[in-house]
Amino acid sequence: MSRFWSRLAHELEPYIPGEQPLIEGLVKLNTNECPAGPSPRALEAIAAAADEGLRLYPDPQAIALRSALASYHGVEPEQVFVGNGSDEVLAHAFAALLKQDGPLLFPDITYSFYPVYCRLFGIDHATVPLDGAMRVDLAGYRQEAGAIILANPNAPTGVALSRAEIAALLDEHPDIPVVIDEAYVDFGGESAIPLVASYPNLLVVQTMSKSRGLAGLRVGYAIGDAGLIAGLTRVKDSFNSYPLGRPAQAGAIASIEDEAYFQATCAGVIAGRERMTRGLEGLGFEVLPSAANFVFSRHPDHGGAALTAALRERAVLVRRFEAPRISDHLRISVGTEAQMDRLLEALAQIIAES
C-alpha cells in the first residue's frame, strides 16, 4: 500500500467485479451479461453518433434520453435521472439520499456493492437476514431506520418481491427514503415504477446493461419524485457534469424505441433460464425460483468451491461467493443455448466422476 494514500483509501474494501479472463473457448456465465446482442437500431445510432461531433461535450442534462425514458415509463422528464451505469446512479443515491441519521437497512445477502458504498460515504448500516427460503423478510424491516435499499429481484439469489409487497414496505416507512434496485426486473419481476406517483420517498433504479444488452455502453437511470431526482443531480453536478457521452445517449434512446427487440430478448432469456433450471434439477441441483437472468443453485452432495474449480478446468466460468450461508451456491448466468449445453455437459461429467 502507498504511504501517500488517504486514510479513506487505506480503509476501503473495494467491490470485486466478476472475473473477465482471457481463456480460449471460454463459456462465460459469471457476470450476468445478456446472451443476445444490443438492438441493431442501437448499434446504428451509436455508430452514427461517433462522428466529428465527438469534439463537443454531450448534453450534460441528457434531455433527449430523459424524455425518452419518461415517455416509456409514463412519468415526467424531471422524474428521471441518468448516469454512467446503474452503479454510478446508486452511488449518487447513497450520497444524496441514503446517508441519514438512522442506519441504512438492506439484506444480509444482496448486491455486495452496498456495503462498499457505505464504507465509501461513511453510512451507518445494518443488515436484515433473508428468511430460510432466501427471500427478503419484510417483517425484519419493522425497526428504526434512516433509509432502506433493496435489490428486487435480489442478487445473487434472483428471488423477487411483488409490487404489492414493495407497496406494503413503503406504507410502513413513509418518512424515510426507500431505493429499489431493479437491475434484473425485466426478466419476470414487477417494477415498482408505478408506485412512484403515490410514494414521494421511493426511488427506482434500473440499467440498460442486462435486458438491453448494453453493458459495454454504461447507461443506468433512476425514476422517482422530482425532489429526489434534484438531490441526485446536485451530487452528480458536484462530481461529473458529463457522465454520458454522445454515443451512449444515442444508443440508449434507440434501444428504448426498439420495443419489439427488447421484448424478444427478455422472452429468450426467460426461456433459457427455465431450460437451464430443468437441466440443473435433472442433475440433482436445488435451484431457487429466479426472476433474473441467472439462477442461484447448489448441489447437496458437492461443495461450491470444488464445483467452481472443476468447471473452470473445463473453461466454464460461473460466480461463487464466500459468504457463509451461500458458499456452496453457484450463480449461473443465462447464456446461449450452446453455452448452457456446455455447462450442463460439464456438470454431468463432474458429478459422474466424483
N, C-alpha and C positions, 0 to 999 in steps of 0.2 A: 504493500500500500504506500501511496505517496505521502511524504510529510507535508506536502503543500495542499492536501485535501482539507476541505472544511470539516467541522465536526459532523455536519449533516451527512456529507458524503461517506464518512467513516461509519456512521451508524446505520446507513441504509442497507437493506437486504433486497436487491432488485428482483423483479419478476423474471422468471426464466421461461422464455418462449419455447414453443415446440421446436424440436431439432430439425434442421434443414441440411442434412448431409448430402454429399455428392457420392452416391453409390450407384453403380451401373445397374440398370434394370430394377431400380427400387420401386416397391409398391408403398407409396407414402400415404398412410392413413392415420396420421398423428396430429394434424393441425386443423382439421375441420374445413378444409378448403372445398370449394364447390367442384364436383366432378364434371360439370358442364362448363363451357367457357362463357364469357360475357355475351350479352346480346350483340349480334352483328351490327345493329344500329349504334350501339355504344362504341364499338370499335371504330366505326366510320366517323363518329363525332369526335373521338379522341384524336384520330389521325388528322381530321380537318382542322382541329384546334392547334395542332403542332405546326404552326406556320410562323411567319415573321412577327406576328402579334405577340409571340413569347417575349419580345424585348420589353413589353409593357406589363406592369403589375396587373394581377387579376382583380376583379371586383372584390374589395375586402368584405362587403356585406353579402356577397353571393345572392343578390336579389333574385335573379332568374331561377337559380336552383331552389331557393327557399320558397319561391312562389309555386314552382312545380310540385314540391313536396306538400305544400299547404293544400293545393288543389287535389292532390292524390288522396290525402288523408282527411279532407273535409275540415280544415282549420284555416286560420288566418296566417299570412306570412310572418307577422310579429310573434306568432306562437312557435316558430321554427328556428332552430339553431343548427348550424352545420360546422363540422370540424374535420381534422385530419385523422380519419378513422374514429370509431366509437371509443377507443381507448383515450384519445385526447378529449373527446366530449365528456367522458366520465371523469377524467382528471379535473376539468374545469368545474364539473358538478361537485366534486369533492371539495374543491376550494371555495366555490361560491355558495353552496347550499348545505353541505353535509358536515361542515365544521361548526358545531353548535355547542351550547353549554353542557347538554347531556350527552351520553355516549351514542355513537352510531351503532345500530344493530344490523347484523347480517348473519347468514347461516355459517355453521362451523365448517361445512363442506360446500364450497362455492367457488366462484372465479377468484383465483389466487392473486389477482391484481388488487383486490380490495384492501387487504392488509398492507400491501406495498404503498398504496396511496395514503393510507392512514399514517404510516411512518413518515412519508414524504411531507405531508401537510400538518403533522402533529395533531392528529384527530384521535380523541379518546374513543375506543370502540369496544364492543362486547359481541361475542358470537352466541347464536342460539342453535342448539343441536338439531339436526334433522331427526325425524322420527325413525322408528325401526324399519319402515318401508322406504327410507331415503327421501321422504317428502318434506317440504318446508312445513314446519309445525307452527301454524299461525297463532296458536294459543301461547306459545313461548314469547311472542312479541307484546304481550299484555304486561308491560313493565315500563319503568322510566326510560325514556329515550329522547335524544335530541334530534335524531333522524333515523331513517331506515332505508336500506338498499337491498333489493332482491333481484337476482337474475331469474328470469322466467321466460322459457324453460331454464331450469337451473343448470349450471355447468359445474362439474363434469357429469352430473347424473342424467341430464336430459329430461327429468321429471318436471311436469308443468302444473301450475295452479290455474284454475279457471278465472275468467274475468270477474265472476261473482265473488270469488274468494279474495281477489285483489280489492274489490269494492268494499268488502267487509273489513279488510285491514284498514283501508282509508277512513271508513266510518269510525273506527276505534282510535284513529290518530289524526284528527282534523287540524291540529295545531303545529305539526312538525313536517318538514319535507320528506317525501317518500319518492324514491327513484326506483323505477322498474327497468331493468336492463334486458332488452328483448333481442339480443343478437341472433337468437335461433327461432324466433316466434313464427316465422313463415313456413315452418315445416310441420305444423299441426297444433300450435298453441293459439290462444286467444289474446289478441293485443289489448292492452289497457288504454290505447289511444282514445277510444270513445268515452272513457271516463274523465278525460281532461276537462271537458266542458263543465263537469259537476264538482271537480275537486281542484281548487287552485293551488294545492300543495303537491300535486302529482307531476312528476317529470318522467317521460318515457323516452328511453334511448334505443336507437336502432342503428344498424350498419348495412352497408351495401357489399360487405366482404363475403358474406355467406350465400344468401339466396340469389344474389345478383351476380355472383362470380367475379367481383371486382376487388378482391383482397389486395391486389397489387396497386390499385388506384388510391386507396386510403380515403374513403368517404364515410363519415358517420354523421348522425344527426340526433337531435332531441326535439321533442314536442311537449309543450306544457303551457301553462298560463304565461301571458306576456311578461308579467313581473318576474317569473323565474328565468325566462329567456334573457331578460335585461341583465340579470345577475351574471349569467354565463358570459354574456357579451362583455361586461365590464372586466371579467377575468381574462377573456380571450384578448381583448384590446390592450391589456397590460402585459401580455405575454408574446403574442404573434398576431398582428392585424391581418395577415395574408395567409391563412392556413391552407387554403385550397387553390391550386393552380388552375389555369385556364383549361387544360385538357381534362382535369378531374371534374370540374364543374360541367363541362360539355358532355362528358361521358356519362355522368350521373343523370343528367337531365334526359339524355337519350334512353338510358336504361329504364327510367320511370315511365317513359312514353311507350315502351315496348311491353305492354301488359301480357300479350299472348306468350311471348318468350319466357317471361317471368313465371307465369302460371305453369307452363310446361316444365320448366326447370324444377320447381317445387314438387310437382307431381312425380317427376322422375326420381328425385331424391327420396321422397316418401316411399315409393315402390321399392327402391333399392334398400332402404332401411328395413322394410318388412321382410324382404328376401334374405338379407343378412341375418336378421333376428331368427328366422326359421332355421337357417343353416347353423347358427351358433347353438341354438337349443337342441338341434339334432345331434350335436357333438357333446351334449351334457352341460352346456353353459347355462348359468342363470343370467337373464337379461332384464334390466329394469325397463319399464314402459317409457319409451322415449318420444318426445315431441320435437326433437332436434335433428340435425344432420349427422348424428353419431349415436352409438349405443354404448352403454356402460354395463359391463358384464364380468362375471367371474366364473371360474370352474371350481367346483367343490373339492376336486382331487389334485389340483395343480396350482402352485403359487404364481402370483402375478409376475414377480421378478423373473422366475425361470421361463415362463411363457414369453415374456417380452424379449428376453435374451435369445431364446430359441427362434423366435420369429425374425429377429434381426439377422441371425445367421443365415436365414433364408431370404434376406433382402426384403422383408416386410416390416414396416415401421408402424407401431401403434404407440399410444401415450399411456404412461403409468404414473401414479402419484404416490409419494411416500407417506402420506397421512395415515395414521394407524387404522382408521375404520375402512379405508379404501385401498390399502396397499396391494391387495390381491385382485383388484378390479383392473380391467383394461378399458380405456376409452378408445373406441374404434370409429373413425370417420367413415361415412358412406362414400364409397368410391365408384368407379366404373364397374360394369359387370365383370370385366376381365380382372380388375384388381380384387374384387371381392371373391372371385373364384380362386385366385392365388392365395388369398388369406385363408379361406376355408380349407383348401387343399393342404396348406402348410400346417394348420392347426390339427387337421385329421392325422397327418403324418407324425406330428409331435406327440399327440396323445397315444397313438398306436405304438410308438417307440418307447414310451415311458413305462 
